[in-house]
């Protein structure tokens, strides 16, 4: 059985995930640049010294501008959806000015931010030892969304938003987004959906947010997309006896 941890950090209260198997660990989303990536890496290296594979859930700056910091630490295995591999270089140039300078004052140019990334397609898996994770490229929040399936948990990036309205940028595709959430609900195994921002949610929350996004697709208006809040999530091993690094919680 794998262990799954989440580290939440600024800017934008990003959730980065660590999936630890017997032989390898998976890091999901590296942050907005070297400073945030450094805090993510330090938190996760306090939990494991296993070889790391990095996965990016989509090509927004707060999820992949930290890749180069992981590469500088020796990580050489970076995975993402085919859409990410196709688009992320152009996306980096477009989004560079969006990064809050108070958090990333020394942000380099895209040439120094980007690292080689390998595309994974539907049904491809990665072994972490005696357990595997499965990849599911979808779309809607962007054209490059990727879901990581691990036992009864789906790591869904920004396809799900808890505690704030779903974010519809210029690259959002509402109809496809609704289809992607339908696809997730049709999967029999996942019971927990862990987003890029906010706390993990269940199938009931996902169905409600599907309705919200389907309404956007039908009306072509994001004016009244609600902010949904899930019930408090029950984390593993929290409390006075917890020895987790600051900012880290254990999901499984």
NUTISE-325073 format. One record per residue (C-alpha): residue in one letter; chain; x, y, z. Coordinates in steps of 0.02 Angstrom, whole numbers. Example, Ala and Ser with C-alpha at 12.3 -4.5 7.8 and 13.67 -1.06 7.14 Angstrom:
<nodes>
(node 'a', 'A', (615, -225, 390))
(node 's', 'A', (684, -53, 357))
</nodes>
This chain:
<nodes>
(node 'x', 'A', (0, 0, 0))
(node 'x', 'A', (65, 172, -46))
(node 'x', 'A', (75, 324, 67))
(node 'x', 'A', (8, 489, 0))
(node 'x', 'A', (57, 657, 73))
(node 'x', 'A', (9, 836, 28))
(node 'x', 'A', (111, 992, 57))
(node 'x', 'A', (19, 1158, 39))
(node 'x', 'A', (123, 1312, 2))
(node 'x', 'A', (117, 1489, -66))
(node 'x', 'A', (91, 1567, -187))
(node 'x', 'A', (-92, 1522, -213))
(node 'x', 'A', (-98, 1385, -81))
(node 'x', 'A', (-42, 1251, -204))
(node 'x', 'A', (-62, 1070, -154))
(node 'x', 'A', (88, 966, -206))
(node 'x', 'A', (74, 779, -177))
(node 'x', 'A', (201, 645, -134))
(node 'x', 'A', (155, 464, -172))
(node 'x', 'A', (278, 346, -89))
(node 'x', 'A', (299, 166, -143))
(node 'x', 'A', (428, 36, -91))
(node 'x', 'A', (554, 82, -227))
(node 'x', 'A', (508, 252, -299))
(node 'x', 'A', (410, 408, -251))
(node 'x', 'A', (303, 519, -361))
(node 'x', 'A', (293, 709, -340))
(node 'x', 'A', (140, 792, -414))
(node 'x', 'A', (163, 977, -458))
(node 'x', 'A', (319, 1077, -418))
(node 'x', 'A', (258, 1254, -386))
(node 'x', 'A', (281, 1426, -461))
(node 'x', 'A', (470, 1437, -467))
(node 'x', 'A', (633, 1398, -377))
(node 'x', 'A', (583, 1468, -207))
(node 'x', 'A', (420, 1373, -192))
(node 'x', 'A', (496, 1217, -269))
(node 'x', 'A', (634, 1222, -140))
(node 'x', 'A', (509, 1218, 2))
(node 'x', 'A', (413, 1075, -81))
(node 'x', 'A', (572, 976, -109))
(node 'x', 'A', (633, 1002, 69))
(node 'x', 'A', (467, 946, 142))
(node 'x', 'A', (461, 790, 36))
(node 'x', 'A', (645, 745, 59))
(node 'x', 'A', (611, 746, 246))
(node 'x', 'A', (490, 603, 212))
(node 'x', 'A', (586, 496, 87))
(node 'x', 'A', (755, 477, 3))
(node 'x', 'A', (686, 366, -135))
(node 'x', 'A', (714, 411, -318))
(node 'x', 'A', (584, 538, -375))
(node 'x', 'A', (476, 553, -529))
(node 'x', 'A', (389, 720, -556))
(node 'x', 'A', (217, 733, -636))
(node 'x', 'A', (136, 897, -688))
(node 'x', 'A', (-54, 901, -688))
(node 'x', 'A', (-65, 1043, -816))
(node 'x', 'A', (30, 1188, -893))
(node 'x', 'A', (-14, 1331, -775))
(node 'x', 'A', (132, 1423, -696))
(node 'x', 'A', (94, 1377, -516))
(node 'x', 'A', (104, 1191, -557))
(node 'x', 'A', (263, 1173, -661))
(node 'x', 'A', (378, 1325, -647))
(node 'x', 'A', (470, 1231, -509))
(node 'x', 'A', (525, 1086, -619))
(node 'x', 'A', (702, 1151, -647))
(node 'x', 'A', (734, 1158, -459))
(node 'x', 'A', (694, 973, -449))
(node 'x', 'A', (807, 939, -598))
(node 'x', 'A', (948, 1033, -512))
(node 'x', 'A', (926, 915, -364))
(node 'x', 'A', (953, 765, -476))
(node 'x', 'A', (777, 720, -532))
(node 'x', 'A', (780, 668, -715))
(node 'x', 'A', (608, 591, -741))
(node 'x', 'A', (469, 715, -780))
(node 'x', 'A', (298, 661, -845))
(node 'x', 'A', (143, 752, -906))
(node 'x', 'A', (1, 737, -1031))
(node 'x', 'A', (30, 745, -1219))
(node 'x', 'A', (-53, 917, -1219))
(node 'x', 'A', (69, 979, -1088))
(node 'x', 'A', (219, 918, -1186))
(node 'x', 'A', (150, 1004, -1341))
(node 'x', 'A', (103, 1171, -1259))
(node 'x', 'A', (205, 1204, -1102))
(node 'x', 'A', (348, 1298, -1185))
(node 'x', 'A', (230, 1425, -1262))
(node 'x', 'A', (128, 1429, -1102))
(node 'x', 'A', (282, 1473, -1001))
(node 'x', 'A', (318, 1627, -1106))
(node 'x', 'A', (137, 1684, -1098))
(node 'x', 'A', (122, 1660, -910))
(node 'x', 'A', (291, 1721, -850))
(node 'x', 'A', (227, 1890, -792))
(node 'x', 'A', (87, 1810, -690))
(node 'x', 'A', (202, 1745, -554))
(node 'x', 'A', (196, 1854, -397))
(node 'x', 'A', (369, 1930, -382))
(node 'x', 'A', (359, 1939, -193))
(node 'x', 'A', (361, 1748, -194))
(node 'x', 'A', (480, 1718, -340))
(node 'x', 'A', (593, 1872, -354))
(node 'x', 'A', (729, 1778, -449))
(node 'x', 'A', (620, 1689, -576))
(node 'x', 'A', (725, 1646, -729))
(node 'x', 'A', (671, 1650, -910))
(node 'x', 'A', (576, 1501, -983))
(node 'x', 'A', (736, 1430, -1058))
(node 'x', 'A', (800, 1404, -881))
(node 'x', 'A', (631, 1352, -808))
(node 'x', 'A', (593, 1211, -929))
(node 'x', 'A', (657, 1033, -924))
(node 'x', 'A', (626, 886, -1041))
(node 'x', 'A', (456, 809, -1004))
(node 'x', 'A', (392, 640, -1066))
(node 'x', 'A', (211, 620, -1119))
(node 'x', 'A', (103, 486, -1038))
(node 'x', 'A', (-60, 434, -1118))
(node 'x', 'A', (-220, 350, -1061))
(node 'x', 'A', (-191, 188, -967))
(node 'x', 'A', (-3, 206, -951))
(node 'x', 'A', (64, 163, -779))
(node 'x', 'A', (216, 192, -671))
(node 'x', 'A', (279, 63, -548))
(node 'x', 'A', (329, 125, -376))
(node 'x', 'A', (382, -50, -323))
(node 'x', 'A', (243, -173, -286))
(node 'x', 'A', (112, -41, -329))
(node 'x', 'A', (74, 64, -482))
(node 'x', 'A', (-7, 229, -523))
(node 'x', 'A', (-107, 253, -681))
(node 'x', 'A', (-119, 408, -790))
(node 'x', 'A', (-275, 480, -869))
(node 'x', 'A', (-256, 633, -983))
(node 'x', 'A', (-417, 735, -985))
(node 'x', 'A', (-453, 918, -1017))
(node 'x', 'A', (-564, 1066, -984))
(node 'x', 'A', (-473, 1173, -856))
(node 'x', 'A', (-337, 1173, -990))
(node 'x', 'A', (-298, 1067, -1142))
(node 'x', 'A', (-162, 980, -1042))
(node 'x', 'A', (-248, 912, -885))
(node 'x', 'A', (-184, 747, -816))
(node 'x', 'A', (-261, 642, -677))
(node 'x', 'A', (-156, 520, -576))
(node 'x', 'A', (-250, 368, -510))
(node 'x', 'A', (-181, 284, -355))
(node 'x', 'A', (-287, 151, -271))
(node 'x', 'A', (-445, 240, -211))
(node 'x', 'A', (-373, 415, -234))
(node 'x', 'A', (-374, 522, -391))
(node 'x', 'A', (-253, 669, -396))
(node 'x', 'A', (-348, 787, -509))
(node 'x', 'A', (-253, 951, -519))
(node 'x', 'A', (-367, 1099, -553))
(node 'x', 'A', (-506, 997, -633))
(node 'x', 'A', (-582, 1008, -459))
(node 'x', 'A', (-581, 1164, -350))
(node 'x', 'A', (-628, 1161, -166))
(node 'x', 'A', (-653, 1320, -66))
(node 'x', 'A', (-655, 1435, -218))
(node 'x', 'A', (-746, 1440, -385))
(node 'x', 'A', (-671, 1337, -527))
(node 'x', 'A', (-550, 1444, -625))
(node 'x', 'A', (-599, 1476, -805))
(node 'x', 'A', (-451, 1554, -895))
(node 'x', 'A', (-435, 1591, -1079))
(node 'x', 'A', (-379, 1411, -1107))
(node 'x', 'A', (-528, 1331, -1019))
(node 'x', 'A', (-650, 1223, -1116))
(node 'x', 'A', (-810, 1210, -1011))
(node 'x', 'A', (-897, 1074, -1112))
(node 'x', 'A', (-742, 965, -1111))
(node 'x', 'A', (-718, 1002, -926))
(node 'x', 'A', (-892, 935, -889))
(node 'x', 'A', (-854, 779, -993))
(node 'x', 'A', (-694, 752, -893))
(node 'x', 'A', (-786, 758, -727))
(node 'x', 'A', (-913, 635, -797))
(node 'x', 'A', (-768, 521, -842))
(node 'x', 'A', (-700, 533, -664))
(node 'x', 'A', (-869, 493, -588))
(node 'x', 'A', (-885, 341, -702))
(node 'x', 'A', (-724, 266, -633))
(node 'x', 'A', (-769, 133, -503))
(node 'x', 'A', (-617, 143, -390))
(node 'x', 'A', (-583, 325, -340))
(node 'x', 'A', (-676, 381, -185))
(node 'x', 'A', (-565, 530, -143))
(node 'x', 'A', (-524, 669, -267))
(node 'x', 'A', (-373, 771, -214))
(node 'x', 'A', (-367, 942, -299))
(node 'x', 'A', (-229, 1065, -338))
(node 'x', 'A', (-306, 1191, -218))
(node 'x', 'A', (-418, 1156, -68))
(node 'x', 'A', (-449, 997, 28))
(node 'x', 'A', (-492, 824, -40))
(node 'x', 'A', (-673, 795, -90))
(node 'x', 'A', (-790, 648, -118))
(node 'x', 'A', (-904, 592, -258))
(node 'x', 'A', (-1049, 698, -196))
(node 'x', 'A', (-944, 855, -208))
(node 'x', 'A', (-880, 805, -380))
(node 'x', 'A', (-1057, 778, -445))
(node 'x', 'A', (-1109, 949, -381))
(node 'x', 'A', (-961, 1034, -463))
(node 'x', 'A', (-999, 940, -624))
(node 'x', 'A', (-1171, 1020, -621))
(node 'x', 'A', (-1093, 1192, -598))
(node 'x', 'A', (-973, 1171, -743))
(node 'x', 'A', (-1105, 1093, -856))
(node 'x', 'A', (-1211, 1248, -825))
(node 'x', 'A', (-1065, 1357, -879))
(node 'x', 'A', (-1045, 1254, -1037))
(node 'x', 'A', (-1230, 1276, -1076))
(node 'x', 'A', (-1242, 1462, -1037))
(node 'x', 'A', (-1066, 1514, -1090))
(node 'x', 'A', (-1056, 1623, -934))
(node 'x', 'A', (-948, 1605, -779))
(node 'x', 'A', (-1031, 1750, -688))
(node 'x', 'A', (-1115, 1645, -553))
(node 'x', 'A', (-1005, 1491, -532))
(node 'x', 'A', (-1020, 1447, -347))
(node 'x', 'A', (-879, 1419, -226))
(node 'x', 'A', (-907, 1248, -146))
(node 'x', 'A', (-835, 1191, 20))
(node 'x', 'A', (-816, 1009, 67))
(node 'x', 'A', (-837, 938, 243))
(node 'x', 'A', (-673, 932, 342))
(node 'x', 'A', (-562, 793, 278))
(node 'x', 'A', (-499, 660, 399))
(node 'x', 'A', (-310, 658, 381))
(node 'x', 'A', (-202, 511, 434))
(node 'x', 'A', (-93, 526, 589))
(node 'x', 'A', (-130, 706, 635))
(node 'x', 'A', (-130, 772, 811))
(node 'x', 'A', (-4, 799, 949))
(node 'x', 'A', (95, 643, 906))
(node 'x', 'A', (120, 686, 723))
(node 'x', 'A', (301, 697, 664))
(node 'x', 'A', (263, 764, 491))
(node 'x', 'A', (357, 917, 425))
(node 'x', 'A', (267, 1083, 443))
(node 'x', 'A', (136, 1105, 309))
(node 'x', 'A', (127, 919, 268))
(node 'x', 'A', (-26, 810, 296))
(node 'x', 'A', (-47, 626, 259))
(node 'x', 'A', (-194, 579, 149))
(node 'x', 'A', (-165, 390, 145))
</nodes>
